[in-house]
Amino acid sequence: MKLTTHLPTSTRTSLQRATTHHFLRLAGAGQVPKPLLSQWLSQDRLYAQSYVRFIGGLLAKIQLPRTPSDPSNPSIHERILTVLIDAITNIQTELGFFEKSADEFGLELNAPLAEAGKEGEDAPGKFTTAPITQSYIDMFMSASSPGTSLLEGLVVLWATETCYLRAWRFAASFQVGSEKRDGRADADGGALRTRFIPNWSSQEFEAFVDRIGTVLDEFAQGELGNLGEDALAKCERWWGQVVWLEERFWPDVSE
């Protein structure tokens, strides 16, 4: 069985919760107010910035062949390298997309954290890294550290991206069959339904996630045997940690 097929089955219930959160329902219905969206985007941007260092750590683990390989049949490490370089390029584009969209819709990317039990404009505070965001950053640093295998790091990379895609595809499902409109009547002025959701649920993003999954599965075929009996258990633990964080990264909104 492919690793990318196996891992989601190890956390069926928690994965369902993480990718069908009520915040995503509100997002798909255009019911997330600007202050709340600003708070979440501010944290998502910090997450995206930490992604750069994470990918850098994975790049350091690449072992390119000493002798030239056939360009039509690159080694698995060469193909992983290509995917990681594309990941860096994508996140640079994403950070620019954040800034452009925030400017277009009057959103803040340094929104203060909500006080305990409060969200949005009724939650005065200061801009800083939320505890759950810091936990994500810490996981990235651990997953790309010298003591962690490239396989484990790739599991974390694929896990974060596939969970994100599943979540925003869920949000996008609430737009199917809805009245065509420009989003100006939405609580956020249309930012989520006309910009963010189409970007994060796109076929282009799905293709990128699939590329990560393809190299992960091929790499895992050889590495799971080489790394010892507990290699699969380690991959499952990393997957479970990502799913746990994903569920808690969404704003706490009442149903």
N, C-alpha and C positions, 0 to 999 in steps of 0.2 A: 504493500500500500504506500502511496506517496505521502511524504511528510505533511504536505499542505492539505491533504485529505484527512489525515489522521488527527492533526492538532485541534481543529474545530470540534471534533467529536469528543474531545477530552473535557470540554467545558461548555456543553450545550446550553445549559440554563443561564450561566453567567454571561456567555456570549450574546444570548438573546436579549438579556437586560441591557448590556452595554451598547447594543446597536439598535435598540428600539426605545430609547429613553424618551420621556415625555417632552423634554426640551426639543427633541427632533420633530415631534408631532407639531409643536407650536411653530417651529421654524418652517416646516412645510406648509403650514396654514397661514403664514404671514403674521403671526401673533407674538413675535418676540420684540419687545420695545427696544429702542436704541440704547438706553443706558445698560440694559442687561446684555445686549449683543456686544456693546463696547467692552464690558468687563470680560466677557468670554474671549473675544478676539484678542484682547490685550494679553491674556494668558496663553492663548494659542500661538501668538507671535513669539513669546518667550520660548515656548516649546519648539517652534520652528527654528529659532536661532540655535538652540542646543543641538538640533539635528545635524548641524554643520560639523560640530566637533565629533559627534557620534560617527558620522560617515568617515571623517578623517581617521578615526581609530580603526575602522574596518579596512580602509585603504592600506593602512600600515601592515595589515596581516596578509595582503596579497603576495603570492609567490609566483612571479612570472617565470616562464621557461628560460633557461640559459641559452638554448639554441633557438633560432627562428622557427616559428611554427607555420603551418600552412594557413594563409589568410582566409581560405574558404572553410577551414576547420580549426578555429581557435581553441585553445585549451579552456577548461572550465574556469581557471583563475583569470584568464584574459576576458572571458565573457562576464564574470562577476565584476571585474574592473570597469568594463563598459557600463554596466548597470549602476554601479556606485557613482561614476562620474556623471551619469544622467541624473542621479538622485540629487547631487550637489547643484547641478544646473537648474533642476526643477524647483529646489527650495529657494534658490536665489530669485527665480521668477515669481515664486509664491510670495516672498516677502515684499517684492515690488507691487504685486497684486493687492496685498493687504493695504499698503499705503495709498495706492490709487483709489481703491474702493472706499476706504475710510474718508478720503478727501471728498469723493463724489457724494457720499451719503451723510456726511457730517458725523462720522463715528470717531471715537477716541481710541488710540492704541496705547494709551498710558492711563487707562481708567482705574480709579481707586478700587481696591478690593471691597467686597461687601462685608458688612459687619455680620456676625453670627446671626443666622435666622432672617437675614434681610437680603434682598436682591435689588438691582437696578438703582434708580435715582434716589430711593429712600435709604441708601446704604453708604453714608459718608465714610471715608477711610483714606488710605494712601496707596499709591501705586507701588506694588512690590510683588515678588513672586509668591503665588499662593502655595500652601503646603503640598497640594496634590500636584501642582506643576513642578515643584522642586523634587518631588518623588519621581516624576517622570524623567527629569533631567538627571537625577542620580542613577536611575536605571540605565539610561543611555550611556553614562560614563562607565558604569560597571560592565555593561554588555560589550563595550569596545575596549576594555582594559586589556593589558598584556596577558593576564591570566585567564581570559575568556577566549574560547575558540572562535574562529571565523564562522563556523556553522552556527553556533549559538547567536552570534551577532546578526547573521542573516535571518535567523528565526525572528529576532526582535524587529528587524527592519520590515520583514514581510507582515508580521503580526500587526504592527502599528498601521501600516498602509491598508491592509485588507479590512481591518476593523473600521477604519475611517471611511473607506469606500462603502462598506455595508451600511454604516450608519447614515451616510448622506443619501444613499439610494433609498433607504427607508423614508427619510425626510421628503425626498423627491416624489415618492409614491402618493403623497397627499396633494400633489399638484395635478395628478392625472384626472382629466375630465373637468377640472375647475374652469371657471370663466377666464378667458384670455384677457389679461389686463397688464398694465405696465408696472404694477406694484406700488404706485404712489399712495394707495389707500392702506397699504400694509403698515403695521406698527413701526417697522424700521425703514419705511420709505421705499421698500422693494429691494434692499441690499441682499438679503438672503435668497429670495426667490428669483431675482433676475441676475445675480452675480455669483454669490458664493455656492449655492446649491448646484446650479448648472456646472460650475467648475469642478466641484468635489464629487459629482456623480457622473462625470462625463465618460464617454467611451475611451478617450485618450488616457484618462487616469486609470481606468480599468485595464487597458493594455499595458501600462507601466507596472501595475500590481501583478499582472500575469507574468510579465518578464522576470520580476523578482522571484515569483513562485517557481518558474521554470528552472532557473539556475539553482535555487535552493533545493529543489527536489533532486536534481542531477548531482549536486555536490553532496547531498545527504546520503545518496546511495553508497558512495565510497567511504565517507567520513564516519557514518554511524558504526561501521565495523572497526575502523581504525582507532576510534576514540574510547573504546571500551564499552562494557555492559551498561554503564549508567548514562551513556550519551543521549539516548532517547529520553530518559527521565529528565535530564537537564533541559532539553528542548521543550519538554512539556511544562516544566516549571517556568521557563522564560515566557512561553505562550500564556500561561495562566496569570503571570504577573502583569503582562500587557493588558489582558482582558479586564483584570481587576482595576487597573488604573483608568482604562478607557471608561468604564462604567461611572467612575467617580469624577472624571474630568468635566462632565457636563454640569451646567448650573443646576442647583437644587430648586426645581420649580414644582409647585403643587399640581396634582392632577385634578 
